[in-house]
Amino acid sequence: MTPATVLVVDDSATKRYLLVSWLSRAGFTVVEAETGGAALAMLPDAEIDLVVLDVKLPDMSGFEVCERIKTDPDFGALPVIHVSAHAVDVVDRTQGLNRGADAYLVEPIEPDELIATVQAVLRYYRARQRAETLAARMVKLAETTLAINSASTLGGLLQAAAVGSYEIFGGPSVVVAETADGESLAAVATGGAAAVRPWTVTDHEPIVGSTVRREPPETWSVLDWPEGEEVAVASARLRSDRTPVYVAVPASTQSPGFPVLRQLSQAVAAAVEAQRSYDEEHRIAVTLQRSLLQSRLPDVPGLELAVRYEPAGAQTEVGGDFYELTMLDGRLLVAIGDVAGHSLHAATVMAEVRHAVRAYAVEGHPPGAVLELVNRFMRTVLAAESATLCLLTLEPDTGRVRLASAGHLPPLLHVDGEGAHFLTPRGPLLGINAVRPADLEFTLPPGGTLVLYTDGLIERRDADIDVGLAALAACATEVEPRLDAFCQRLLVTLAGSAEQADDIAVVAVRRSL
């Protein structure tokens, strides 16, 4: 029998001596009280596992003491055994059991009968406690699994896992995993928050699967463990080419078989693997997208050029925004576009569309014809894709502009003394078989500024797009002497106050006075 502490409550010193002697010889730790009030006062400070309670007490009946124990939210699960030499008839026994007692013994009591009854009641209550603890831990495990799968970064995932482990097992915890770059991180929780730091497990599990083992605390020196405590370590490894994920907690918090700790390590390993795959894909996509964006703008006499590109926030995959500024046959080619979707696939489609635009423009086609050819290319080669694109050519000497749009947001024109207004080119987006209107032709006056942009600058999930367009027009009523400063102000004013959910590209062209 697992050691237990029994509280014996009886006002008779002789009977109390006998009960204490029998229980002590059976291996129980025994504490004593003479009255019901004294017994109730002892409960908050003493770790009592069971109460042996006489029915006839000088200050209150044992029935009342039992009832007060069972209705107390802190001690309601404490088992109580009534003993009595006077209240021995059926009515007394029935009242005692109805008011919360778990057993009722009538004197004279044999020692073996008392010990067997105590052991039986304790077995039942401990099995019930284990079941309730397991059920509560499974609920917290489900909540922790949801939290780790909702994390947007590996560090946040490990913090959620460590905090969840602390809440599940009620003690300090360490969660260790390796990033996609091979850096080993440990999240340490000693309360309601967790800190992440570099830390490496030196002895990796060689097998694929999950194991649980006990280790000395010095092996896990990343945390100061309670004195005299061993560490229960669960490891989970989903692939042979990955290092395991580890969850370490005090061994005293564990039940036989370590079911919850093992399941937690498996849930963390699955979430870490998904996060690693996301990080790898995101890094590849970002590298691809940045390699396709111009690192240097052309130097065009008579024109000032500025661009801004801001990738989306950490929770969003890389998108298909792109821009192009190139001199062709004495004219400046300006393009800005957005391929539908946010993924590595969208970035690769963006690359194909951008190269197609450049190739057809080099052949000397005007903007509308370029869009028609790119559209034909997409419908043939990329039949399932769609994109928006705004394309123009600008003659630096005359300011003559020829512009065509394929479903893209309207360019903004600012002219000194006239303010800012949106141009209204029309045209279906790329990927749709529809008639395209003629190119829009106009002259950009000296000092005039054209602004092209993607939807990340103005679109917000909680507002209509017209609100964003109006905000852009209001920001562009004045243009700074330096075009770079103007573009930066647009970004800060329009996109700096909320979490960025999409890529942003801004292109500004100003004709010199």
C-alpha positions as CSV (number, residue, x, y, z in Angstrom):
1,M,0.0,0.0,0.0
2,T,1.3,3.5,-0.8
3,P,2.1,5.4,2.4
4,A,-0.8,7.5,3.7
5,T,-1.6,9.8,6.5
6,V,-4.7,9.1,8.6
7,L,-6.4,11.5,10.9
8,V,-8.0,9.7,13.9
9,V,-10.7,11.8,15.6
10,D,-12.1,10.5,18.9
11,D,-12.5,12.0,22.4
12,S,-11.8,8.7,24.2
13,A,-8.1,8.5,24.8
14,T,-8.2,4.7,25.2
15,K,-10.0,4.1,21.9
16,R,-7.9,6.6,20.1
17,Y,-4.8,4.9,21.4
18,L,-6.0,1.5,20.0
19,L,-6.9,3.0,16.6
20,V,-3.5,4.8,16.4
21,S,-1.6,1.7,17.4
22,W,-3.3,-0.6,14.8
23,L,-2.9,1.9,12.0
24,S,0.8,2.7,12.9
25,R,1.7,-1.0,12.9
26,A,0.1,-1.3,9.4
27,G,2.5,1.4,8.1
28,F,0.3,4.4,8.2
29,T,1.3,7.8,9.5
30,V,-1.3,8.9,12.1
31,V,-2.3,12.2,13.5
32,E,-4.9,12.7,16.2
33,A,-7.7,15.1,17.2
34,E,-10.1,14.9,20.2
35,T,-12.9,17.1,18.9
36,G,-14.6,17.8,15.6
37,G,-13.5,21.5,15.6
38,A,-9.9,20.5,16.2
39,A,-10.1,18.0,13.3
40,L,-11.5,20.6,10.9
41,A,-8.8,23.1,11.9
42,M,-6.1,20.6,11.1
43,L,-7.1,19.9,7.5
44,P,-5.7,23.0,5.8
45,D,-2.2,22.5,7.3
46,A,-1.8,18.7,7.4
47,E,-1.7,16.5,4.3
48,I,-4.4,14.1,5.3
49,D,-5.3,11.2,3.1
50,L,-8.2,9.6,5.2
51,V,-10.2,10.4,8.3
52,V,-11.3,7.8,10.9
53,L,-14.1,9.7,12.7
54,D,-16.0,8.8,15.8
55,V,-19.7,9.6,15.6
56,K,-20.1,10.8,19.2
57,L,-17.9,13.9,19.8
58,P,-18.2,16.5,22.6
59,D,-18.5,19.6,20.4
60,M,-20.5,18.3,17.4
61,S,-21.6,15.0,16.0
62,G,-19.3,13.0,13.7
63,F,-22.1,13.2,11.1
64,E,-21.8,17.0,11.0
65,V,-18.0,16.9,10.8
66,C,-18.2,14.5,7.9
67,E,-20.8,16.6,6.2
68,R,-18.7,19.8,6.5
69,I,-15.7,17.9,5.1
70,K,-17.6,16.6,2.1
71,T,-19.1,20.0,1.3
72,D,-15.8,21.9,1.5
73,P,-14.5,22.6,-2.0
74,D,-10.9,22.0,-0.9
75,F,-11.4,18.7,1.0
76,G,-14.6,17.2,-0.5
77,A,-12.6,14.3,-2.0
78,L,-11.2,13.3,1.4
79,P,-12.5,9.8,2.4
80,V,-14.1,9.4,5.8
81,I,-14.7,6.2,7.8
82,H,-17.2,6.4,10.7
83,V,-16.6,4.3,13.9
84,S,-19.0,4.1,16.8
85,A,-19.8,2.0,19.9
86,H,-23.1,3.7,20.5
87,A,-24.7,4.7,17.2
88,V,-24.9,1.2,15.9
89,D,-28.4,0.6,14.6
90,V,-29.5,0.8,11.0
91,V,-30.8,4.3,11.3
92,D,-27.4,5.6,12.5
93,R,-25.5,3.7,9.8
94,T,-27.8,5.0,7.1
95,Q,-27.5,8.6,8.3
96,G,-23.7,8.4,8.4
97,L,-23.5,7.0,4.9
98,N,-26.1,9.4,3.5
99,R,-24.2,12.4,5.0
100,G,-21.0,11.5,3.2
101,A,-19.2,8.7,5.0
102,D,-17.4,6.1,2.8
103,A,-17.7,3.3,5.4
104,Y,-19.3,2.7,8.8
105,L,-17.7,0.4,11.4
106,V,-19.5,-0.7,14.5
107,E,-17.5,-1.4,17.6
108,P,-16.0,-3.7,18.8
109,I,-13.8,-3.5,15.7
110,E,-11.2,-6.1,14.8
111,P,-7.8,-4.6,13.9
112,D,-7.7,-6.6,10.6
113,E,-11.2,-5.3,9.7
114,L,-10.2,-1.7,10.3
115,I,-6.9,-2.0,8.3
116,A,-8.7,-3.7,5.4
117,T,-11.4,-1.1,5.3
118,V,-8.9,1.8,5.3
119,Q,-6.9,0.1,2.5
120,A,-10.1,-0.5,0.4
121,V,-11.3,3.0,0.8
122,L,-7.9,4.4,-0.1
123,R,-7.6,2.2,-3.1
124,Y,-10.9,3.5,-4.4
125,Y,-10.1,7.1,-3.8
126,R,-6.6,6.9,-5.3
127,A,-8.0,5.2,-8.4
128,R,-10.6,8.0,-8.6
129,Q,-7.9,10.7,-8.1
130,R,-5.8,9.1,-10.9
131,A,-8.7,9.1,-13.3
132,E,-9.7,12.6,-12.5
133,T,-6.1,13.8,-12.8
134,L,-5.7,12.0,-16.1
135,A,-9.0,13.5,-17.4
136,A,-7.9,17.0,-16.3
137,R,-4.5,16.6,-18.0
138,M,-6.1,15.4,-21.2
139,V,-8.2,18.5,-21.3
140,K,-5.1,20.7,-20.8
141,L,-3.3,18.6,-23.4
142,A,-5.9,19.4,-25.9
143,E,-5.7,23.1,-25.1
144,T,-1.9,23.0,-25.3
145,T,-2.0,21.2,-28.7
146,L,-4.3,23.9,-30.0
147,A,-1.9,26.6,-28.7
148,I,1.2,25.1,-30.3
149,N,-0.5,24.6,-33.6
150,S,-1.7,28.2,-33.6
151,A,1.8,29.5,-33.1
152,S,3.3,31.4,-36.0
153,T,7.0,30.9,-35.2
154,L,9.1,28.0,-33.8
155,G,10.0,30.1,-30.7
156,G,6.3,30.9,-30.0
157,L,5.5,27.2,-30.5
158,L,8.1,26.1,-28.0
159,Q,6.9,28.7,-25.5
160,A,3.3,27.5,-25.8
161,A,4.5,23.9,-25.3
162,A,6.5,24.8,-22.2
163,V,3.8,26.8,-20.6
164,G,1.2,24.1,-21.5
165,S,3.5,21.5,-19.9
166,Y,3.8,23.5,-16.8
167,E,0.0,23.8,-16.6
168,I,-0.5,20.1,-17.3
169,F,1.9,18.7,-14.7
170,G,2.1,21.6,-12.2
171,G,5.9,21.9,-12.3
172,P,8.8,23.4,-14.2
173,S,9.3,22.2,-17.7
174,V,11.7,22.3,-20.6
175,V,10.9,21.8,-24.3
176,V,13.8,21.4,-26.8
177,A,13.6,21.4,-30.6
178,E,15.9,22.2,-33.5
179,T,15.2,25.0,-36.1
180,A,15.3,24.4,-39.8
181,D,18.8,26.0,-39.7
182,G,20.1,23.5,-37.2
183,E,20.0,25.7,-34.1
184,S,18.8,23.9,-31.0
185,L,16.4,26.0,-28.8
186,A,15.0,25.3,-25.3
187,A,11.9,26.9,-23.9
188,V,12.0,26.9,-20.1
189,A,8.8,27.5,-18.1
190,T,8.8,27.9,-14.3
191,G,5.4,29.7,-14.2
192,G,2.9,31.3,-16.5
193,A,5.5,32.4,-19.1
194,A,8.4,30.7,-20.9
195,A,11.8,32.0,-22.0
196,V,13.6,30.6,-25.1
197,R,17.3,30.3,-25.3
198,P,19.9,28.3,-27.2
199,W,20.6,24.9,-25.6
200,T,21.6,21.5,-27.0
201,V,20.7,18.0,-25.9
202,T,24.0,16.0,-26.2
203,D,22.6,12.5,-26.2
204,H,20.0,12.1,-28.9
205,E,17.6,9.2,-29.2
206,P,18.6,7.1,-32.2
207,I,15.2,5.6,-33.0
208,V,12.2,7.0,-34.9
209,G,9.2,7.1,-32.5
210,S,8.7,8.2,-28.9
211,T,10.3,7.2,-25.7
212,V,10.1,8.2,-22.0
213,R,13.0,7.8,-19.6
214,R,14.2,9.1,-16.3
215,E,17.4,11.1,-16.1
216,P,19.4,12.9,-13.4
217,P,18.7,16.6,-13.1
218,E,22.3,17.6,-13.9
219,T,21.7,16.3,-17.5
220,W,19.1,19.0,-17.9
221,S,21.0,21.9,-16.3
222,V,19.1,24.4,-18.4
223,L,16.7,24.5,-15.4
224,D,17.2,24.4,-11.6
225,W,15.1,21.4,-10.7
226,P,13.5,20.9,-7.2
227,E,16.0,19.3,-4.8
228,G,16.1,15.5,-4.9
229,E,14.0,15.4,-8.1
230,E,14.7,13.2,-11.1
231,V,13.6,14.4,-14.5
232,A,11.2,12.5,-16.8
233,V,12.1,13.1,-20.4
234,A,9.9,12.3,-23.3
235,S,11.4,12.4,-26.8
236,A,9.6,12.2,-30.1
237,R,11.2,11.7,-33.5
238,L,9.1,11.7,-36.7
239,R,11.9,11.2,-39.2
240,S,15.4,9.6,-39.1
241,D,16.9,12.8,-40.6
242,R,15.6,15.0,-37.8
243,T,16.7,15.4,-34.3
244,P,14.1,14.5,-31.7
245,V,11.9,16.9,-29.8
246,Y,12.2,16.7,-26.0
247,V,9.8,17.5,-23.2
248,A,11.3,17.3,-19.7
249,V,9.3,17.6,-16.4
250,P,9.8,16.5,-12.8
251,A,9.5,12.8,-12.5
252,S,7.3,13.0,-9.4
253,T,4.5,14.6,-11.5
254,Q,4.1,11.4,-13.7
255,S,1.7,8.5,-13.5
256,P,2.6,5.0,-14.5
257,G,3.2,4.7,-18.3
258,F,3.7,8.4,-18.8
259,P,0.7,8.6,-21.2
260,V,0.2,12.4,-21.2
261,L,3.9,13.3,-21.3
262,R,4.4,10.9,-24.3
263,Q,1.4,12.4,-26.1
264,L,2.5,15.9,-25.5
265,S,6.0,15.2,-27.0
266,Q,4.3,13.7,-30.0
267,A,2.1,16.7,-30.5
268,V,5.0,19.1,-30.2
269,A,7.1,17.0,-32.7
270,A,4.3,17.1,-35.2
271,A,3.8,20.9,-34.8
272,V,7.6,21.5,-35.0
273,E,7.8,19.4,-38.2
274,A,5.0,21.5,-39.8
275,Q,6.7,24.7,-38.7
276,R,10.1,23.6,-40.1
277,S,8.4,22.8,-43.4
278,Y,6.7,26.2,-43.5
279,D,10.0,28.0,-42.6
280,E,11.9,26.1,-45.3
281,E,9.3,26.9,-47.9
282,H,9.0,30.5,-46.8
283,R,12.8,31.0,-46.9
284,I,13.0,29.5,-50.4
285,A,10.1,31.7,-51.6
286,V,11.5,34.9,-50.1
287,T,14.9,34.2,-51.6
288,L,13.3,33.6,-55.0
289,Q,11.1,36.6,-54.8
290,R,13.9,39.0,-53.7
291,S,16.2,37.6,-56.4
292,L,13.6,38.7,-59.0
293,L,13.1,42.2,-57.7
294,Q,15.4,44.9,-59.0
295,S,18.3,45.8,-56.7
296,R,19.2,48.9,-58.8
297,L,17.0,51.3,-60.7
298,P,17.9,52.8,-64.0
299,D,19.4,56.3,-64.1
300,V,17.1,58.3,-66.4
301,P,17.8,62.0,-67.1
302,G,14.7,64.1,-66.6
303,L,13.0,61.5,-64.3
304,E,13.2,60.7,-60.6
305,L,12.4,57.1,-59.6
306,A,11.6,55.5,-56.3
307,V,10.4,52.1,-55.2
308,R,9.4,50.4,-51.9
309,Y,8.8,46.7,-51.3
310,E,7.8,45.3,-48.0
311,P,7.1,41.6,-47.5
312,A,4.0,40.5,-45.6
313,G,4.0,39.8,-41.9
314,A,5.4,36.6,-40.4
315,Q,2.0,34.8,-40.5
316,T,1.5,35.1,-44.2
317,E,3.4,33.2,-46.9
318,V,5.3,35.0,-49.6
319,G,3.2,36.5,-52.4
320,G,3.5,37.3,-56.0
321,D,4.0,41.1,-56.1
322,F,6.6,42.4,-58.5
323,Y,7.7,45.6,-60.3
324,E,9.9,46.5,-63.2
325,L,11.6,49.7,-64.4
326,T,13.7,49.4,-67.5
327,M,14.8,51.7,-70.3
328,L,13.8,50.3,-73.8
329,D,14.5,52.3,-77.0
330,G,14.6,55.6,-75.2
331,R,11.4,55.0,-73.2
332,L,11.0,54.0,-69.6
333,L,9.0,50.8,-69.1
334,V,7.2,50.7,-65.8
335,A,5.3,47.6,-64.7
336,I,3.7,46.6,-61.4
337,G,1.8,43.4,-60.8
338,D,0.4,40.9,-58.4
339,V,-0.1,37.2,-59.0
340,A,-3.0,35.6,-57.1
341,G,-2.1,33.6,-54.1
342,H,0.5,33.5,-51.3
343,S,2.9,30.6,-51.7
344,L,6.1,29.4,-53.3
345,H,4.0,28.5,-56.3
346,A,2.7,32.1,-56.5
347,A,6.3,33.4,-56.4
348,T,7.3,31.1,-59.3
349,V,4.3,32.2,-61.4
350,M,5.3,35.8,-60.7
351,A,8.7,35.1,-62.1
352,E,7.3,33.6,-65.3
353,V,4.9,36.6,-65.8
354,R,7.6,39.1,-65.1
355,H,10.0,37.5,-67.7
356,A,7.1,37.3,-70.2
357,V,6.4,41.1,-69.8
358,R,10.1,41.9,-70.3
359,A,10.4,39.7,-73.3
360,Y,7.4,41.1,-75.1
361,A,8.3,44.6,-74.2
362,V,11.8,44.1,-75.7
363,E,10.2,43.2,-79.0
364,G,8.8,46.7,-79.1
365,H,5.1,46.1,-78.5
366,P,3.0,48.9,-76.9
367,P,1.6,48.2,-73.4
368,G,-1.8,47.0,-74.5
369,A,-0.2,44.5,-77.0
370,V,2.2,43.3,-74.3
371,L,-0.8,42.6,-72.0
372,E,-2.6,40.7,-74.7
373,L,0.5,38.6,-75.4
374,V,1.1,37.9,-71.7
375,N,-2.5,37.0,-71.3
376,R,-2.3,34.5,-74.2
377,F,0.9,33.1,-72.6
378,M,-0.8,32.6,-69.3
379,R,-4.0,31.0,-70.7
380,T,-1.8,28.6,-72.6
381,V,1.0,27.7,-70.1
382,L,-0.5,28.8,-66.8
383,A,-4.2,28.1,-67.4
384,A,-5.1,27.9,-63.7
385,E,-3.5,31.2,-62.7
386,S,-4.6,34.8,-62.7
387,A,-2.8,38.1,-62.1
388,T,-3.2,41.8,-62.2
389,L,-0.8,44.1,-64.0
390,C,-0.4,47.8,-64.8
391,L,2.1,48.6,-67.6
392,L,3.2,51.9,-69.1
393,T,5.9,53.5,-71.2
394,L,7.1,57.0,-70.6
395,E,9.2,59.3,-72.9
396,P,11.5,61.3,-70.5
397,D,11.9,64.2,-72.9
398,T,8.2,64.8,-73.7
399,G,6.4,63.2,-70.7
400,R,4.2,61.2,-73.1
401,V,2.7,58.2,-71.3
402,R,1.0,55.2,-72.8
403,L,-0.6,53.0,-70.2
404,A,-2.6,49.8,-70.1
405,S,-4.1,47.9,-67.1
406,A,-5.2,44.3,-66.6
407,G,-7.5,44.5,-63.6
408,H,-4.9,46.3,-61.5
409,L,-5.6,49.1,-59.0
410,P,-5.8,52.6,-60.6
411,P,-2.5,54.6,-60.7
412,L,-2.4,57.9,-58.9
413,L,-1.4,61.1,-60.6
414,H,-0.2,64.1,-58.6
415,V,0.3,67.5,-60.4
416,D,1.4,70.6,-58.5
417,G,-1.5,73.0,-58.1
418,E,-4.1,70.4,-59.0
419,G,-3.7,67.8,-56.2
420,A,-3.9,64.1,-56.7
421,H,-6.5,62.0,-58.6
422,F,-6.8,58.4,-59.8
423,L,-6.5,57.5,-63.5
424,T,-9.1,55.2,-64.9
425,P,-7.6,52.7,-67.2
426,R,-9.8,49.6,-67.8
427,G,-9.1,46.0,-68.7
428,P,-9.7,42.5,-67.5
429,L,-7.1,40.7,-65.3
430,L,-4.7,38.3,-66.9
431,G,-5.9,34.8,-67.3
432,I,-9.3,35.8,-68.7
433,N,-10.4,35.7,-72.4
434,A,-11.9,39.1,-72.8
435,V,-11.6,42.1,-75.1
436,R,-9.1,44.7,-73.9
437,P,-9.7,48.5,-74.4
438,A,-7.3,50.8,-76.1
439,D,-4.3,52.2,-74.2
440,L,-4.7,55.3,-72.1
441,E,-2.5,58.1,-73.4
442,F,-1.6,61.4,-71.6
443,T,1.3,63.7,-70.9
444,L,3.0,63.7,-67.5
445,P,3.7,67.4,-66.9
446,P,6.9,68.7,-65.4
447,G,6.8,68.1,-61.6
448,G,4.0,65.6,-62.1
449,T,4.3,62.3,-60.1
450,L,2.8,58.9,-61.0
451,V,2.3,56.3,-58.2
452,L,1.7,52.7,-58.9
453,Y,1.1,50.2,-56.0
454,T,-0.2,46.8,-55.1
455,D,-3.2,46.0,-52.9
456,G,-1.2,45.4,-49.7
457,L,-0.8,49.2,-49.4
458,I,-4.5,50.0,-49.2
459,E,-6.6,46.9,-48.5
460,R,-7.6,45.9,-45.0
461,R,-9.8,43.0,-43.9
462,D,-12.0,45.2,-41.8
463,A,-12.6,48.1,-44.3
464,D,-13.9,48.6,-47.8
465,I,-11.3,49.2,-50.5
466,D,-12.7,52.6,-51.2
467,V,-11.6,53.6,-47.7
468,G,-8.1,52.7,-48.6
469,L,-8.1,54.5,-51.9
470,A,-9.4,57.6,-50.2
471,A,-6.7,57.4,-47.6
472,L,-4.1,57.1,-50.4
473,A,-5.4,60.1,-52.2
474,A,-5.3,62.1,-49.0
475,C,-1.7,61.1,-48.3
476,A,-0.7,62.1,-51.8
477,T,-2.1,65.6,-51.8
478,E,1.5,66.7,-51.1
479,V,4.7,65.1,-52.5
480,E,8.0,65.5,-50.7
481,P,11.0,67.0,-52.6
482,R,12.7,63.6,-52.3
483,L,10.6,60.9,-53.9
484,D,12.1,58.2,-51.5
485,A,10.7,60.2,-48.5
486,F,7.3,60.4,-50.2
487,C,7.2,56.6,-50.7
488,Q,8.3,55.9,-47.2
489,R,5.6,58.2,-45.8
490,L,3.0,56.3,-47.8
491,L,4.1,53.0,-46.3
492,V,4.3,54.4,-42.7
493,T,0.9,56.2,-42.9
494,L,-1.1,53.6,-44.7
495,A,0.4,50.3,-43.6
496,G,2.4,51.0,-40.5
497,S,-0.5,51.0,-38.0
498,A,-1.8,47.5,-38.5
499,E,-0.3,44.0,-39.0
500,Q,0.7,43.6,-42.6
501,A,-1.3,40.8,-44.2
502,D,0.0,41.1,-47.8
503,D,3.1,42.2,-49.6
504,I,3.4,45.8,-50.6
505,A,5.1,47.2,-53.7
506,V,5.1,51.0,-54.5
507,V,6.6,52.6,-57.6
508,A,6.8,56.4,-58.0
509,V,7.9,58.3,-61.1
510,R,8.3,62.1,-61.2
511,R,9.2,64.2,-64.1
512,S,11.7,66.8,-63.3
513,L,10.8,70.5,-63.7
